[in-house]
Amino acid sequence: MPIAQRLSKRATSYFVFTFFILSISNITWAADNSNFVLPQPSLDSQTVPVSIDKPISFITYDKTDYSKAQDLPKTLREIANHPIIYKAAKLMPNGDFVVHISKDGHYYIPGDVNGYPVRFMVDSGAASTAIPPRFALNAGIGVAIAKLVNTANGSINIGESPGNTVTIGNTSIVDAEIMVIDKLEGALLGADVLNILNTTYSEGIMTIKALDKIKSNTPSKRLVVHH
């Protein structure tokens, strides 16, 4: 390549490079001499400082009268920060299912209706096992036989559904009747199921005996054991 062409090419490259540098300098200068401000990065959470001297309120659920406590705020804060952990229902190695009484005096048992997990409250005074309407669809009950039942609080509508499977611990009761009751808060385990199972109560502990300890007059075809 002739020397003149090489010099011309170098001059062109130098010019382009110089122009690029000047352009950056001008942009920088313009940014430095304007009111342009880069936005702050957004955060998903924000820490808000709160004074420790700010008054605080408490909500009590245990129906205890704390008005006579010497240092009421400290007492309530201590209780709020240390909830009582109760023992959960447990399937024992011998097949028994052990349930501890809750603070409200009831026994609550995890189980399921047609495979849908529910938490039963044991109610030996209830003739039938029952669930609220909001559980019905998930428990596989799409249609039930409508009945009007008179109670101490007036007449209520219930849905009667036969042919269900109720599971407690490792034992299922087939062909169980389920009542779908309006305004019921949670699931109830009634006498119809409790009478099939062999249950004992002692010092705040309810024990549902293993299948081989079930009452001999219980039809075996209604019971299924899961291992």
Secondary structure, DSSP 8 states (H G I E B T S, - for coil): --HHHHHHHHHHHHHHHHHHHHHHHHHHHHHHTS---------S-------TTS-------S----TT-TTHHHHHHHHHHS-------EE-TTS-EEEE--TTS--EEEEEETTEEEEEEE-TT-SSEEE-HHHHTTTT----EEEEEEETTEEEEEEEEEEEEEEETTEEEEEEEEEEETT--SEEE-HHHHTTS-EEEETTEEEE--GGGS-TTS-GGGEEE--
